[in-house]
Amino acid sequence: MAGPTTAERGERQKLKSGPPRPPRTVRLRRLRVLIVLLVAAVLAGAGVVWLLYGSHWLRVERLSVSGTGVLTARQVREAARVPDGTPLISVDTDAVEARLLRKLPRIDSVVVVRSWPHGIGLKVTERTPVLVVKQPGKGGGYVEVDAKGVRFATVSRAPKNVPLLELTPSRSAVLRRFPVDRLVREAVRVAGDIPPSVARDTRTVKVRSYDSISLQLADGRDVEWGSGEKGRAKARTLTALMKAAPKARHFDVSVPTAPSSAGS
């Protein structure tokens, strides 16, 4: 049997060696392009780093504050402690947020945002008091309590239309079973469920025990609320009861399915 011809052997050799390599000049040209691209990328990266950290174009020049009511913008800026001239990119927004929450307990939440090219924005949400607690002693002031049961500030005068919280546990056993913080949270829970028409006239929320909470209204009427459970049902029942007995002086909705009223 005859062996492969010279032409066949040449074709096989081409297949083994792969496609023909480009000329040397083409390879050099590609290498130069690659080097140029790498140098350009390095220079661009260095330029961005310099722009963000080294230049004077992207630095803090303005610290804006929004959402304050009782607090002033100056108080918030001073607590935030963001120096003018700091590179905007290097401001630790999480650290600024934590510092504000720690230094200003009246702040419930805050969002810290970069406002390019020269600003930092502080969007503040303040706590709102739902109850106040009288400090002991003459001129002791009032401690504000928010809807989460957090005592966040002491003020010299009670805010308008915010009920006073009176804690008068009937027995020491009550406090052993339900600590003061728990009783405060129950009072806050009740304050949040009071019907708006009644809340406007509520002057005092009295807590004698976990399941003995009452309301003292501005005109001398009172409401036995019971525990903080079934608050919505109690609110509906109280609204209907007051309409049915407008001259009554005492209302009991501690068991909302069996309410009662008395006095005239």
Secondary structure as GFF3:
##gff-version 3
##sequence-region A 1 264
A	DSSP	alpha_helix	6	17	.	.	.	ID=ss1
A	DSSP	alpha_helix	24	49	.	.	.	ID=ss2
A	DSSP	pi_helix	50	54	.	.	.	ID=ss3
A	DSSP	beta_strand	62	66	.	.	.	ID=ss4
A	DSSP	alpha_helix	73	80	.	.	.	ID=ss5
A	DSSP	three_ten_helix	88	90	.	.	.	ID=ss6
A	DSSP	alpha_helix	93	103	.	.	.	ID=ss7
A	DSSP	beta_strand	107	115	.	.	.	ID=ss8
A	DSSP	beta_strand	119	126	.	.	.	ID=ss9
A	DSSP	beta_strand	131	134	.	.	.	ID=ss10
A	DSSP	beta_strand	142	145	.	.	.	ID=ss11
A	DSSP	beta_strand	151	155	.	.	.	ID=ss12
A	DSSP	beta_strand	164	167	.	.	.	ID=ss13
A	DSSP	alpha_helix	172	177	.	.	.	ID=ss14
A	DSSP	alpha_helix	180	193	.	.	.	ID=ss15
A	DSSP	alpha_helix	196	199	.	.	.	ID=ss16
A	DSSP	beta_strand	202	209	.	.	.	ID=ss17
A	DSSP	beta_strand	212	217	.	.	.	ID=ss18
A	DSSP	beta_strand	222	226	.	.	.	ID=ss19
A	DSSP	alpha_helix	231	244	.	.	.	ID=ss20
A	DSSP	beta_strand	250	252	.	.	.	ID=ss21
A	DSSP	beta_strand	260	262	.	.	.	ID=ss22
###
